[in-house]
């Protein structure tokens, strides 16, 4: 038995500890936002946050997540009320086929939580591990920049 805390909810799963986190999320917990892309950690479609750090769900065994906080795209908002990044991705039409978008949003979320006002170079470097085969990278970057510019610096709150 493995206990995972996903999106603030604790789940006890009868699952092999070496099972990739992605499979537990999709098959056991029915959280289908993260996608299976390459299975090799080279595309980022399966990116989720573990203790606020982006990880490839296809490579991360569930045993490595026990006692840690796992977050998926489902934690950021809903279809009726999308989170800030989700809304910006929609506004910028960042999704063409949409397959990579959950991973892109989660990687961007990690960056903006750590650094609410990243430079262009920091955004590009941070997003580098995730690929969009449709080529909407410029729209993705635009969405991230928009959210970063709207965030009020802590010194002004």
N, C-alpha and C positions, 0 to 999 in steps of 0.2 A: 504494500500500500504506500502510495505517495500522496502527500498533501501539498497542494498548490494554492497559493492565493493569487487569484486572477481578477483584475478589475475590482479589487476590494472584497471579493467573496472567496471564502475558503472552500476547497473541493478536495475530497479524499478519493483517489482513483486507484483502482486495482489495475496497475499498468507496470510493465517492465521498466525499471528505472533508466534503462539505456534508450528508451523510446524518445525520439526527437520531440521537443516541446511543441512544434508545429502540429504533429499528429495528435497529441493530447488535446490541444486547443480545438482543432477542427473536428476530430472524430469523437472524442469523449465529451467535450464541453460545448460542441456545436457553435463555436465562435469562428466564423468562416471569413473574417476580414483578411487575415494573413493568408497569403497564397503560397502554394508550392510552385516554385519557378524552376530552378535548376537542381536543387537538392545538394548543391556543392558550396553554398555560401558565396556565390559569385554574382548573384543578381539583386538580392535584397527584397524580393517580393514577400518574403516571410518575416521581415523585420518586426520585432516587438520590443518592448522595453522590459528589462529585468533590473530592478533597483535603479530605475531611471536611465539606464544605459542601453543603447540599441544593440540588439543581438540578432543573429540569424536563427530563427526558430527551427530551421531544418538541420542545423548542426548542434544545437544546444540540447543535451539530454535533460529529461524532466528531473533527474536526480540532482542536477546542478541548480535547480530552481526551488528546491524545497527550502522553506523558511525565508524566501525572498519574495519581493513584490513584482508580479508580472502584470504588464498593462498591454492591452491590444487596442486597435482602432475603435473598437466598440465602447471603450471607456471615455472617448473624447466628445461624443455627441450622438445624436440620433438623426434619422432622415428628416424628421420634422424640425429639429433644432440642432443643426450641426455646430461643432466647436469652431473656434476662430480659424484654425488652419484648414479645417474641412471646408468652411465657407469660402475662404480665400482660394482654395484649389478649385472650387466650383466656379467662382467669379472669373478666375483666370483661365477657365476651361483647360486645366492642367491634365485632365485625363482624356486620353484618346480611347484606347481599349480598356483602360482602368485597372489592368492586372497588377501593375506595380504600385499603384497609388497608396494603398494602405501602408505599405512598407516605407514609401517616401514620406508620408505624413508622420509616421511614428519616428522616423529618423529626424525629421525637422522638429518635431515636438521635443525630442531630447535636447537638441541644440538650443532651442528658444527657452527652455526651462533653465538651462545652465547659463546661457548668455542671451538675454532678451534683445540685445542690440548688436548682433554680429556684423562684421564687415562683409563685403562681397566675397573676399578671399576666404574668410572663415566659413561662410555658407557653402561655397563651392567645395572646399576641402572636406567639410563634414558630410556632405551629400554624395561624395565621390563613390562610396561602396555600393550605392543603389543605382540600378540601371533602368532606363525607360527605353524599351525597344522601339516605341513609336516616335521617339524624338521630341517629346514635349518638355525637355529639360529647361528651356528658357521660360516657359510658362510656370513650371514648378518653382524655379528660382524667383520669379515675379511674385508668386503667392507667398513665399516665405518672406521676402523683403517687405511685402505689404503688412504682414502681421508684425514683423519686427519694428516697423516704423510706427505702428499704431500703439504699441506697448508703451505705457507711461514709465519712464525711469523711476526707480525707487526713491531717488532724491526729490522727485516732484510730487510724490503721493502724500 
